[in-house]
Structures are given as structure tokens and as C-alpha cells.
Amino acid sequence: MIAISIYHLCIALCAAPIVLLFEWWRNPLHKIPTIGPSAPLLSYIGAFRFFYHAREMMQEGYTKYKGSTFKVPLFDRWLVVVSGRTLIEELRRYPDDQASFDLASQELLQIKYTFGPEALDDQYHIDVIREKLSRNLGTLLPDVQDEIQHAFDHLIRTEGDEWTSVHVLPIMIQIVARASNRIFVGVPYCRDDAYLKLAINYTMDVVKGNIIMNLTPPLLRPIIARYFIPTAKTKRLTRGIITPLIEERQRSQQEQGANWNEKPNDMLMWLLDEAEGNDSRLRNLVTMLLGVNFAAIHTSGNSVTHALYHLAAQTDYIQPLREEVETVIAKEGWTRAALIKMWKLDSFMKESQRVNGVSSTSLTRLALQDLHLSDGTHIPAGTIIVVAASDTHMDNEYYPDASEFDPFRFSKLREVAGEGTKHQFVSTSVDYISFGHGKHACPGRFFAANELKAMLAYILLNYDVKFEREGVRPENKWVATAIIPDPTAKVMFRKRQQ
Ligand code: HEM
């Protein structure tokens, strides 16, 4: 009996690698070139490498396979990367029922467990961002600016003409969180430390929850999620803070109806209006609010920090930018029209996003059916596809001297007749995909661009900035596909003496 068992065990042990190899060879993804090892089990070594050295692996793939596809390993799946104008355009054109952004996000972030199933059902916040937030930018700008000023005064303490060293990334994230939440929930909540902490930490909670879910077998996920997903607590605590505000607004709406003259013009009110008479939307308001914070805070906080590092490293950019801001403000006052006229500032932000960005990939899609790309690549249903954003942005074919940070690259291009809007910060194209491109391009980018330019303009008008080690911009950190400005760097701030 024992002999038979050992015999069977030996057969099983010998057969397992053969079966694994056969499955690997039969998998249609096998035909897509791999960066790093692709054989079964060895691909985990590749996944470790990708976690720490994504920049080099993406560069290698782009150099070898530009205009086609390659794949890189994550711990639980392959990521198929497409590049070149033709394929990016092809990916953009696929309808949602063939290549889905929503389901790709669901898979990569385990949204059902991290945000909660309600976040998948009814994404009415996207239309609210598109329709209400973007159309109210001009009206809301004074509030954003007021909050920026309040936040800088509160968080960056300078004395006379002394230089103060500021640990920039966490401070910029806080300022963005306050300025954004001035428009999401208004005063005093946008200054409430407990609420801000929850809104800021929600992103890390989602990341942690995602790691926990990826380590859990699918069958056990619903149970593990119930007890170990940190977002559940964050949502509960946020509900505790925001529910009285929601109830107060519902009461005012009932009592005053169309005569409610002081009706707030903010994200929470727009979401409430959209949820009126819809119980499930009302129940999910806080999830939606946190979802908007997730999309807005770290993306914008990292972006303004990237730009500020360039300013502090190359202080000769300060004068032309400051001159532009001062001249436009003197003529126009602090309006949205004024921000639009600041071409150099807009160009500076766009160039910073081009050479840094917040992610090395964009246009994330899940193939819902087999896709056949024009270069002959066959992508099987169930595959996650992305575009090589950073490498596209660093390609000399699209951007002369692409590796150079040329702050006024885009404002110079805009001076050519007919090119005025094409090179704005918010314009997307197959060559500029920091905000995605096409149907799912970031709907919050108009708000983000306004807020970030208002923050930079505020810094230019009110502070001198520099690095302690002058002229040296700290290296960005790459963690898998995420790109983060050095989280430890400090910038020196000195209040300008008017
Ligand atoms: C500098 C800041 C930002 C960056 C770099 C950024 C970037 C992006 C990117 C790359 C996408 C995915 C596009 C795609 O794969 O096709 C996206 C989607 C999205 N962003 Fe942003 N974003 C920023 C700020 C914001 C803000 C402030 C909001 C909200 C107020 C927002 C809300 C969203 C939403 C809701 C989506 C999903 C769109 C959809 O489902 O169709 N983002 N963003």
C-alpha cells in the first residue's frame, strides 16, 4: 500500500512540471514576448523584479517592442503592454463591452471588497464630476484659492525672511485634500483633521485591502473582507462624521425646497441631488465621496510635488513664471480666465506630468473577448492591457530631447497658429496619456489642472523656494507601475518680502 502511494506520488511529482509547462506553452499569452523570465514559477522572480525595477523593465520592453506588445509579470497575473500611436488608438477605440476600464479597475483594485460592492453598481459620481464639477470651475475658483491660502498659512510656518525646511510630499497632499474638500464637502469639514485623515488614508487602505485580497483564495475573500479590510472601518468612521451633515442638508431641502437660497454648491450636494428618491444611492453616498477623494488626492498631491521639485531644483524658472502670473493677475484679477491665460504655468505643469507622471501605464483595460490587434497580436479574453505611458512620454520621436525637462515646451508649441488648445495641460492625445485618452480619460482633470495651477501660482507669488542641495532634484521612486516623488525630500520655503 505504502509502495503504491510512493509510486503515485513520484508519478505526480514528475507529471506536475510537465503539465505546468504544457499549460504555459498552450496559453495564448505565451506568444507575447516577456520581459523577465516567463516560465511557470520563475515568473514570480520576474514579479519581484517588476515591483522594484519596473522602470528598467518597461524601458526594455518599449525599446524592443515599440509599436507592438510585450508583457510584464505581476504577482497574480500578466500585464500586456501596448505602445505606438496605432495600437494606443486601437485600444482607445474598443467599446466597453470588448475592453472594459471598469472591470479592469475592479480586478486590479478588487473594488468589490476594497471600496465595497456598492461602488461597482452605480457610478453616478462620474457624471457629477463631468457635468457639475467641470462646469462650476469658474464659480468655485475663489473658494479653492481661499482654501489654498488658509492651508498654506496653517501648514507652512515661516518667520520673517528666514528659510524654513518643509517635508513637502505629505504637506502637499494635505493642502490638496483641504482645497479639494472645500469643493467636496465645504467648511468646516475640509479643515476637520479627523475627516481629512480618513479621506487621505483611504487610498492606502484600498492598497492594503487589495494586497490582503490578492493573498486570499477567491472563495474565502467575502469572509476575509468582512473582518480584515481596513476600508470598512474608514467608511464607518467617515459616515459618523458626514451623516449629520447629510441629514442637515436633507432637512433644509425638505423645508425650503426651491427657495433654499443658501443651498451649497459642492460635490456632496450634487451627489445628494442625484441620489434623491433613490435609497441605494443615498445609502452609498459616503462610499462615493471617499471614491472621489481616492481619485483626487494622491494623484494631485503627487503631481504638484513633482512640479514643485523642478521649481526648487532649477530656481531660474521662478522668475518667468512669476512674471507671467503677476502680469495676468494685474490685468484679469484672480479668475478662471486668468488661469487659462497663464500658458507658461500650464506648460510647466504639463511638462512635469510628461517627464514624471503618477503612473508608468495608462488606458487600463480588461479584454472581455479575444482581441486581435493590427500588429498581429492575439490577446485572450481575461487579459489586462495597458499603454506604456512613461515610455511614450520619453520617446524622442514624439518629443525632441524627450529626456530634458523643458518647462516651456508646450507654451512654445501653443504659439504656433492653430495649436492654441492642442497643447494645453488638460488635452489628451495618443502622445500624451497622463490623464488617459478617450472615453475614460480622467473626468477630474479640469478641476485638477485648475487646483494645481492655483497652488503653484500661490507658491510663486508668496514664497521663494529651493533645495538645500541647490540644483539637485531628488529621484522619483517607482513601485511597480506607480511613480512617486521622493517622499523624504525637503524643500526650503521663504516668505517673499513684498
Ligand atoms: C493630477 C491629477 C490626476 C491624474 C494624473 C489623474 C489620472 C487619471 C487616469 C490616468 C485615469 C484613467 C484613464 C484611463 O485609464 O483611460 C483617471 C480616471 C479617473 N479620474 Fe483622474 N486623475 C487626476 C485627478 C482626478 C480628480 C481630481 C478626480 C475627481 C475630482 C478624478 C476622477 C477620476 C475618475 C472618476 C476616473 C474614472 C473615469 C471613468 O471611470 O471613466 N481624477 N484619472
Residues whose N, C-alpha, C, O or C-beta is under 5 A from the ligand:
A	BS01	HEM	V292 A295 A296 T299 S300 S303 V358 S362 L363 T364 I433 S434 F435 G436 H437 K439 H440 A441 C442 P443 G444 R445 A448
